[in-house]
Amino acid sequence: MKDKGFKPNVVTYTSLVTGLAREGNLDEGIDLLEGFKDLGITPTMITFRSIMSGLCKARQADRAIDFLGYMVCKGWKPDEECYGTVIRGIASEGLAEEALELLKVLDARELVKKTWAKNFARKICYIQKAEKRKLDYEKAVKAYNKK
């Protein structure tokens, strides 16, 4: 691209990161993301969410949680969609109770809106298919509201 006179920007590199993540080349995507600074590129939340989504689809929610920590250490403030991606990933791995615990922590620290948290508690139950995991909406709300 550069030899044709085009200068890649954040959209170009985010597209590359997203493509790598979708294809399961997560380590390559993370390496590219870490090289953004050297290229003078500032990643966006879309860039970060692409990596987290890829990690969760690869059933690596633990790495997605670590990636949230990486973002915070680097000075980025994850948004509700970033948290939602990771929470969905945790729940999709059959860890609804852990997903609800993370949701409670985020709510207690006021990192997400209360209405968003309650709606997400419903989504966790849906993901887990309440009857299979014996986790119905009322139980989720009780677990969420325990302080």
C-alpha positions, 0 to 999 in steps of 0.5 A, a space after each residue: 500500500 505504501 508503495 502505491 502512495 496510500 498511508 494506512 491509518 487506524 481503520 486500515 490496521 483495525 481491519 487487519 486486526 479484526 480479520 486476524 481475530 476472526 480467523 483465529 490468528 489472535 496472537 498475530 492480531 495482538 502483536 499487530 495491536 501492540 505495534 500500533 504505537 510504533 506506527 503512530 496509530 492510536 487504536 480505537 475501542 473497535 480494535 480492542 473489541 475485535 481482539 476480545 471477541 476473537 478470544 471469546 469465540 475461541 473459548 478463551 474468556 480467561 485471556 479476554 479478561 486478561 486483555 481487559 487488564 492490559 487495556 487498563 494498564 495501558 491507560 485505556 478505559 474499556 466501554 460497556 461493549 468491551 465488558 459485555 463481550 467478555 461477560 458473554 464469553 464467560 457465560 458462553 463457556 458455561 460460567 454464568 455465576 462467574 459472569 454475574 459476579 463480574 457484572 456485580 463488580 462492574 456495577 459496584 464500581 459504577 463502570 456500567 449503568 445499572 439498567 445495562 447491568 440488569 439487562 445483561 443479567 437477563 442475557 446471561 440467563 438466556 445464554 445459559 439456557 436457564 432450564 439446562 443450568 437451573 438458573 432462572 431469571 429470578 435466581 440471577 436477579 437475586 444473585 446480582 442483588 446480593 451485596 
